[in-house]
């Protein structure tokens, strides 16, 4: 497994890197099988350290976790514990997902846009009703079943996931609703 361990304005020593590789590698291998890479980022917010980790699996799924504590090792341990708990919860589904899929998850190209928030709070009518695009990036759209998409969204702790439905190759969306349930948008069903 490849590791990318970095700190945002924090020096990450060899001992911490070794600790991260050993602990995270053991937890992920125990529950997920074949991980491809892990990205671990440390930062400091006020008086606490924050550790964010994302693990990409060979099945195309990603799992993300975040931990914080007053000590950097404790922040990582909290993050690793959350990652392990999350992967344990999905262990059976991850194994079924891997065995049921002969081919790896296919990804198609897509674009993501970040829109600028309005600057002023005055009541005057704006010159244009179009929001300004402030960022643009390419992203990959996975080809998944609806169940796999829900699992991917929950593992990545994302509020929404856009995916290509394996059954009909149409673009679908799953999202977490305000009531805690999962919503599914399939434009093909809008008759």
Phi and psi restraints in degrees (value plus and minus 20) as a CYANA .aco file:
   2 UNK   PHI    -108.2   -68.2
   2 UNK   PSI     120.0   160.0
   3 UNK   PHI    -138.2   -98.2
   3 UNK   PSI     118.5   158.5
   4 UNK   PHI    -143.8  -103.8
   4 UNK   PSI      82.9   122.9
   5 UNK   PHI    -132.0   -92.0
   5 UNK   PSI     101.3   141.3
   6 UNK   PHI    -162.7  -122.7
   6 UNK   PSI     144.9   184.9
   7 UNK   PHI    -149.5  -109.5
   7 UNK   PSI     119.1   159.1
   8 UNK   PHI    -108.1   -68.1
   8 UNK   PSI      81.2   121.2
   9 UNK   PHI      38.4    78.4
   9 UNK   PSI      12.8    52.8
  10 UNK   PHI    -153.2  -113.2
  10 UNK   PSI     116.9   156.9
  11 UNK   PHI    -102.5   -62.5
  11 UNK   PSI     103.7   143.7
  12 UNK   PHI    -122.6   -82.6
  12 UNK   PSI      94.2   134.2
  13 UNK   PHI    -101.7   -61.7
  13 UNK   PSI     149.0   189.0
  14 UNK   PHI     -82.8   -42.8
  14 UNK   PSI     -57.3   -17.3
  15 UNK   PHI     -83.7   -43.7
  15 UNK   PSI     -63.1   -23.1
  16 UNK   PHI     -86.5   -46.5
  16 UNK   PSI     -61.0   -21.0
  17 UNK   PHI     -81.6   -41.6
  17 UNK   PSI     -62.4   -22.4
  18 UNK   PHI     -83.7   -43.7
  18 UNK   PSI     -61.9   -21.9
  19 UNK   PHI     -81.3   -41.3
  19 UNK   PSI     -65.1   -25.1
  20 UNK   PHI     -82.0   -42.0
  20 UNK   PSI     -67.9   -27.9
  21 UNK   PHI     -82.0   -42.0
  21 UNK   PSI     -63.1   -23.1
  22 UNK   PHI     -88.2   -48.2
  22 UNK   PSI     -71.5   -31.5
  23 UNK   PHI     -89.5   -49.5
  23 UNK   PSI     -68.2   -28.2
  24 UNK   PHI     -88.6   -48.6
  24 UNK   PSI     -61.2   -21.2
  25 UNK   PHI     -80.2   -40.2
  25 UNK   PSI     -62.4   -22.4
  26 UNK   PHI     -85.3   -45.3
  26 UNK   PSI     -66.1   -26.1
  27 UNK   PHI     -84.4   -44.4
  27 UNK   PSI     -64.0   -24.0
  28 UNK   PHI     -90.7   -50.7
  28 UNK   PSI     -63.2   -23.2
  29 UNK   PHI     -83.3   -43.3
  29 UNK   PSI     -53.9   -13.9
  30 UNK   PHI     -84.6   -44.6
  30 UNK   PSI     -57.8   -17.8
  31 UNK   PHI    -133.2   -93.2
  31 UNK   PSI     -40.7    -0.7
  32 UNK   PHI    -136.0   -96.0
  32 UNK   PSI     -29.2    10.8
  33 UNK   PHI      64.5   104.5
  33 UNK   PSI    -121.8   -81.8
  34 UNK   PHI    -131.2   -91.2
  34 UNK   PSI      64.0   104.0
  35 UNK   PHI     -95.4   -55.4
  35 UNK   PSI     130.3   170.3
  36 UNK   PHI    -120.6   -80.6
  36 UNK   PSI     -64.1   -24.1
  37 UNK   PHI    -177.2  -137.2
  37 UNK   PSI     142.2   182.2
  38 UNK   PHI    -154.4  -114.4
  38 UNK   PSI     118.4   158.4
  39 UNK   PHI    -137.4   -97.4
  39 UNK   PSI      98.9   138.9
  40 UNK   PHI    -142.2  -102.2
  40 UNK   PSI     105.1   145.1
  41 UNK   PHI    -145.1  -105.1
  41 UNK   PSI     110.8   150.8
  42 UNK   PHI    -127.7   -87.7
  42 UNK   PSI     121.0   161.0
  43 UNK   PHI    -166.6  -126.6
  43 UNK   PSI     151.8   191.8
  44 UNK   PHI    -144.4  -104.4
  44 UNK   PSI     107.6   147.6
  45 UNK   PHI    -143.2  -103.2
  45 UNK   PSI      94.3   134.3
  46 UNK   PHI      36.2    76.2
  46 UNK   PSI    -137.9   -97.9
  47 UNK   PHI    -122.1   -82.1
  47 UNK   PSI     -10.2    29.8
  48 UNK   PHI    -137.8   -97.8
  48 UNK   PSI     131.6   171.6
  49 UNK   PHI    -113.7   -73.7
  49 UNK   PSI     122.9   162.9
  50 UNK   PHI    -141.3  -101.3
  50 UNK   PSI     112.9   152.9
  51 UNK   PHI    -140.2  -100.2
  51 UNK   PSI     104.9   144.9
  52 UNK   PHI    -138.9   -98.9
  52 UNK   PSI     110.8   150.8
  53 UNK   PHI    -150.1  -110.1
  53 UNK   PSI     119.1   159.1
  54 UNK   PHI    -150.1  -110.1
  54 UNK   PSI     108.6   148.6
  55 UNK   PHI    -136.3   -96.3
  55 UNK   PSI     106.8   146.8
  56 UNK   PHI    -120.1   -80.1
  56 UNK   PSI     107.2   147.2
  57 UNK   PHI    -119.5   -79.5
  57 UNK   PSI     137.8   177.8
  58 UNK   PHI     -86.2   -46.2
  58 UNK   PSI     -38.6     1.4
  59 UNK   PHI     -96.3   -56.3
  59 UNK   PSI     -27.4    12.6
  60 UNK   PHI      80.0   120.0
  60 UNK   PSI     -30.1     9.9
  61 UNK   PHI    -102.5   -62.5
  61 UNK   PSI     137.2   177.2
  62 UNK   PHI    -150.3  -110.3
  62 UNK   PSI     124.3   164.3
  63 UNK   PHI    -143.1  -103.1
  63 UNK   PSI     118.9   158.9
  64 UNK   PHI    -149.3  -109.3
  64 UNK   PSI     127.0   167.0
  65 UNK   PHI    -169.5  -129.5
  65 UNK   PSI     138.4   178.4
  66 UNK   PHI    -161.7  -121.7
  66 UNK   PSI     117.4   157.4
  67 UNK   PHI    -158.5  -118.5
  67 UNK   PSI     131.3   171.3
  68 UNK   PHI    -163.5  -123.5
  68 UNK   PSI     127.6   167.6
  69 UNK   PHI    -184.4  -144.4
  69 UNK   PSI     151.8   191.8
  70 UNK   PHI     -96.0   -56.0
  70 UNK   PSI     -40.1    -0.1
  71 UNK   PHI    -131.5   -91.5
  71 UNK   PSI     125.5   165.5
  72 UNK   PHI     -86.4   -46.4
  72 UNK   PSI     -59.4   -19.4
  73 UNK   PHI     -87.0   -47.0
  73 UNK   PSI     -59.5   -19.5
  74 UNK   PHI     -85.5   -45.5
  74 UNK   PSI     -55.8   -15.8
  75 UNK   PHI     -84.1   -44.1
  75 UNK   PSI     -64.2   -24.2
  76 UNK   PHI     -84.7   -44.7
  76 UNK   PSI     -63.9   -23.9
  77 UNK   PHI     -80.6   -40.6
  77 UNK   PSI     -59.2   -19.2
  78 UNK   PHI     -84.3   -44.3
  78 UNK   PSI     -61.7   -21.7
  79 UNK   PHI     -84.4   -44.4
  79 UNK   PSI     -66.6   -26.6
  80 UNK   PHI     -83.9   -43.9
  80 UNK   PSI     -57.3   -17.3
  81 UNK   PHI     -84.9   -44.9
  81 UNK   PSI     -61.6   -21.6
  82 UNK   PHI     -85.2   -45.2
  82 UNK   PSI     -61.3   -21.3
  83 UNK   PHI     -82.0   -42.0
  83 UNK   PSI     -65.6   -25.6
  84 UNK   PHI     -83.6   -43.6
  84 UNK   PSI     -62.5   -22.5
  85 UNK   PHI     -82.5   -42.5
  85 UNK   PSI     -62.7   -22.7
  86 UNK   PHI     -84.2   -44.2
  86 UNK   PSI     -65.0   -25.0
  87 UNK   PHI     -89.4   -49.4
  87 UNK   PSI     -54.6   -14.6
  88 UNK   PHI     -82.1   -42.1
  88 UNK   PSI     -62.2   -22.2
  89 UNK   PHI     -81.3   -41.3
  89 UNK   PSI     -54.4   -14.4
  90 UNK   PHI    -123.9   -83.9
  90 UNK   PSI      -8.3    31.7
  91 UNK   PHI     -76.2   -36.2
  91 UNK   PSI     -69.9   -29.9
  92 UNK   PHI     -83.0   -43.0
  92 UNK   PSI     -64.2   -24.2
  93 UNK   PHI     -86.7   -46.7
  93 UNK   PSI     -57.5   -17.5
  94 UNK   PHI     -84.5   -44.5
  94 UNK   PSI     -61.9   -21.9
  95 UNK   PHI     -87.3   -47.3
  95 UNK   PSI     -62.7   -22.7
  96 UNK   PHI     -81.8   -41.8
  96 UNK   PSI     -61.1   -21.1
  97 UNK   PHI     -81.4   -41.4
  97 UNK   PSI     -63.3   -23.3
  98 UNK   PHI     -89.7   -49.7
  98 UNK   PSI     -63.4   -23.4
  99 UNK   PHI     -93.6   -53.6
  99 UNK   PSI     -51.8   -11.8
 100 UNK   PHI     -97.9   -57.9
 100 UNK   PSI     -31.2     8.8
 101 UNK   PHI    -131.5   -91.5
 101 UNK   PSI      93.4   133.4
 102 UNK   PHI     -95.3   -55.3
 102 UNK   PSI     -57.1   -17.1
 103 UNK   PHI    -123.9   -83.9
 103 UNK   PSI     129.6   169.6
 104 UNK   PHI     -86.6   -46.6
 104 UNK   PSI     141.4   181.4
 105 UNK   PHI     -80.1   -40.1
 105 UNK   PSI     112.0   152.0
 106 UNK   PHI    -109.2   -69.2
 106 UNK   PSI     124.0   164.0
 107 UNK   PHI    -140.3  -100.3
 107 UNK   PSI     115.6   155.6
 108 UNK   PHI    -127.3   -87.3
 108 UNK   PSI     146.1   186.1
 109 UNK   PHI    -102.7   -62.7
 109 UNK   PSI     132.1   172.1
 110 UNK   PHI    -178.5  -138.5
 110 UNK   PSI     149.5   189.5
 111 UNK   PHI    -141.8  -101.8
 111 UNK   PSI     126.0   166.0
 112 UNK   PHI    -139.9   -99.9
 112 UNK   PSI     121.4   161.4
 113 UNK   PHI    -147.6  -107.6
 113 UNK   PSI     121.6   161.6
 114 UNK   PHI    -132.6   -92.6
 114 UNK   PSI     105.4   145.4
 115 UNK   PHI    -117.9   -77.9
 115 UNK   PSI     123.1   163.1
 116 UNK   PHI     -94.2   -54.2
 116 UNK   PSI     119.9   159.9
 117 UNK   PHI     -97.8   -57.8
 117 UNK   PSI     133.7   173.7
 118 UNK   PHI     -90.0   -50.0
 118 UNK   PSI     117.9   157.9
 119 UNK   PHI     -94.1   -54.1
 119 UNK   PSI     -70.0   -30.0
 120 UNK   PHI    -114.6   -74.6
 120 UNK   PSI     138.9   178.9
 121 UNK   PHI    -133.3   -93.3
 121 UNK   PSI      -6.0    34.0
 122 UNK   PHI     -92.0   -52.0
 122 UNK   PSI     139.9   179.9
 123 UNK   PHI    -106.7   -66.7
 123 UNK   PSI     -20.3    19.7
 124 UNK   PHI     -86.5   -46.5
 124 UNK   PSI     126.7   166.7
 125 UNK   PHI     -88.5   -48.5
 125 UNK   PSI     108.4   148.4
 126 UNK   PHI     -89.1   -49.1
 126 UNK   PSI     137.0   177.0
 127 UNK   PHI     -84.2   -44.2
 127 UNK   PSI     -56.8   -16.8
 128 UNK   PHI    -153.6  -113.6
 128 UNK   PSI     120.7   160.7
 129 UNK   PHI    -108.3   -68.3
 129 UNK   PSI     -16.6    23.4
 130 UNK   PHI    -106.9   -66.9
 130 UNK   PSI     106.1   146.1
 131 UNK   PHI     -91.2   -51.2
 131 UNK   PSI     133.1   173.1
 132 UNK   PHI    -106.8   -66.8
 132 UNK   PSI     112.3   152.3
 133 UNK   PHI    -102.4   -62.4
 133 UNK   PSI     102.4   142.4
 134 UNK   PHI    -127.2   -87.2
 134 UNK   PSI     -32.6     7.4
 135 UNK   PHI    -171.2  -131.2
 135 UNK   PSI     125.9   165.9
 136 UNK   PHI    -160.5  -120.5
 136 UNK   PSI     116.6   156.6
 137 UNK   PHI    -170.0  -130.0
 137 UNK   PSI     133.9   173.9
 138 UNK   PHI    -104.3   -64.3
 138 UNK   PSI     124.1   164.1
 139 UNK   PHI    -161.5  -121.5
 139 UNK   PSI     141.3   181.3
 140 UNK   PHI    -120.8   -80.8
 140 UNK   PSI     118.9   158.9
 141 UNK   PHI    -128.5   -88.5
 141 UNK   PSI      93.7   133.7
 142 UNK   PHI     -94.2   -54.2
 142 UNK   PSI     132.2   172.2
 143 UNK   PHI    -119.5   -79.5
 143 UNK   PSI      87.8   127.8
 144 UNK   PHI    -156.7  -116.7
 144 UNK   PSI     144.2   184.2
 145 UNK   PHI    -100.5   -60.5
 145 UNK   PSI     147.0   187.0
 146 UNK   PHI     -83.0   -43.0
 146 UNK   PSI     -61.2   -21.2
 147 UNK   PHI     -82.1   -42.1
 147 UNK   PSI     -62.4   -22.4
 148 UNK   PHI     -85.7   -45.7
 148 UNK   PSI     -56.5   -16.5
 149 UNK   PHI     -85.1   -45.1
 149 UNK   PSI     -61.8   -21.8
 150 UNK   PHI     -84.0   -44.0
 150 UNK   PSI     -62.9   -22.9
 151 UNK   PHI     -83.0   -43.0
 151 UNK   PSI     -63.6   -23.6
 152 UNK   PHI     -81.4   -41.4
 152 UNK   PSI     -63.2   -23.2
 153 UNK   PHI     -82.5   -42.5
 153 UNK   PSI     -63.6   -23.6
 154 UNK   PHI     -89.1   -49.1
 154 UNK   PSI     -60.7   -20.7
 155 UNK   PHI     -84.1   -44.1
 155 UNK   PSI     -58.3   -18.3
 156 UNK   PHI    -102.8   -62.8
 156 UNK   PSI     -23.9    16.1
 157 UNK   PHI      33.2    73.2
 157 UNK   PSI      22.4    62.4
 158 UNK   PHI    -118.9   -78.9
 158 UNK   PSI     128.0   168.0
 159 UNK   PHI     -98.0   -58.0
 159 UNK   PSI     -39.1     0.9
 160 UNK   PHI    -172.3  -132.3
 160 UNK   PSI     130.8   170.8
 161 UNK   PHI    -161.6  -121.6
 161 UNK   PSI     105.8   145.8
 162 UNK   PHI    -117.2   -77.2
 162 UNK   PSI     112.0   152.0
 163 UNK   PHI    -168.1  -128.1
 163 UNK   PSI     142.9   182.9
 164 UNK   PHI    -117.1   -77.1
 164 UNK   PSI     100.9   140.9
 165 UNK   PHI     -88.9   -48.9
 165 UNK   PSI     105.0   145.0
 166 UNK   PHI     -82.1   -42.1
 166 UNK   PSI     -50.1   -10.1
 167 UNK   PHI     -89.4   -49.4
 167 UNK   PSI     -60.0   -20.0
 168 UNK   PHI    -152.2  -112.2
 168 UNK   PSI     -13.7    26.3
 169 UNK   PHI      43.0    83.0
 169 UNK   PSI      -5.9    34.1
 170 UNK   PHI    -104.6   -64.6
 170 UNK   PSI     136.0   176.0
 171 UNK   PHI     -99.5   -59.5
 171 UNK   PSI     108.4   148.4
 172 UNK   PHI    -146.4  -106.4
 172 UNK   PSI     145.9   185.9
 173 UNK   PHI    -155.7  -115.7
 173 UNK   PSI     114.1   154.1
 174 UNK   PHI    -136.2   -96.2
 174 UNK   PSI     124.8   164.8
 175 UNK   PHI    -170.4  -130.4
 175 UNK   PSI     137.2   177.2
 176 UNK   PHI    -109.3   -69.3
 176 UNK   PSI     103.6   143.6
 177 UNK   PHI    -101.5   -61.5
 177 UNK   PSI     144.1   184.1
 178 UNK   PHI     -82.2   -42.2
 178 UNK   PSI     -48.5    -8.5
 179 UNK   PHI    -102.3   -62.3
 179 UNK   PSI     -16.8    23.2
 180 UNK   PHI      74.1   114.1
 180 UNK   PSI     -32.5     7.5
 181 UNK   PHI    -100.5   -60.5
 181 UNK   PSI     152.5   192.5
 182 UNK   PHI    -122.8   -82.8
 182 UNK   PSI     112.8   152.8
 183 UNK   PHI    -124.2   -84.2
 183 UNK   PSI     131.7   171.7
 184 UNK   PHI    -152.9  -112.9
 184 UNK   PSI     104.5   144.5
 185 UNK   PHI    -129.8   -89.8
 185 UNK   PSI     100.3   140.3
 186 UNK   PHI    -145.4  -105.4
 186 UNK   PSI      77.1   117.1
 187 UNK   PHI     -78.3   -38.3
 187 UNK   PSI     -42.9    -2.9
 188 UNK   PHI     -82.5   -42.5
 188 UNK   PSI     -49.2    -9.2
 189 UNK   PHI    -100.7   -60.7
 189 UNK   PSI     -26.4    13.6
 190 UNK   PHI    -102.6   -62.6
 190 UNK   PSI      73.2   113.2
